[in-house]
């Protein structure tokens, strides 16, 4: 199977037996086969404050709004899915305080 997609910099892609990275891959069609690099730096995180749970899946993963410090940097607001022990996570999005204020304004303007 082939997919036209750009991948995160921490992935190595295999195309016809040749490893491709973001630097030399461009926008090629590539097989959907990617492996994590073994030499990549660890990502560290610390949940400073659990603000609330937005949803819970049947497998126990929860979509949460938290204040999280990534790689010992200042904490940002973060929405993503977490496993029950908060050891594994899904893809998410982070917001600075100003970005979260703007998001709140936009949501308040919506009719839900």
HELIX and SHEET records of a PDB file:
HELIX    1   1 UNK A   22  UNK A   25  1                                   4    
HELIX    2   2 UNK A   97  UNK A  109  1                                  13    
SHEET    1   A 2 UNK A   2  UNK A   4  0                                        
SHEET    2   A 2 UNK A  29  UNK A  31 -1                                        
SHEET    1   B 3 UNK A  18  UNK A  20  0                                        
SHEET    2   B 3 UNK A  11  UNK A  15 -1                                        
SHEET    3   B 3 UNK A  34  UNK A  36 -1                                        
SHEET    1   C 4 UNK A  45  UNK A  56  0                                        
SHEET    2   C 4 UNK A  62  UNK A  70 -1                                        
SHEET    3   C 4 UNK A  76  UNK A  82 -1                                        
SHEET    4   C 4 UNK A  89  UNK A  95 -1                                        
END                                                                             
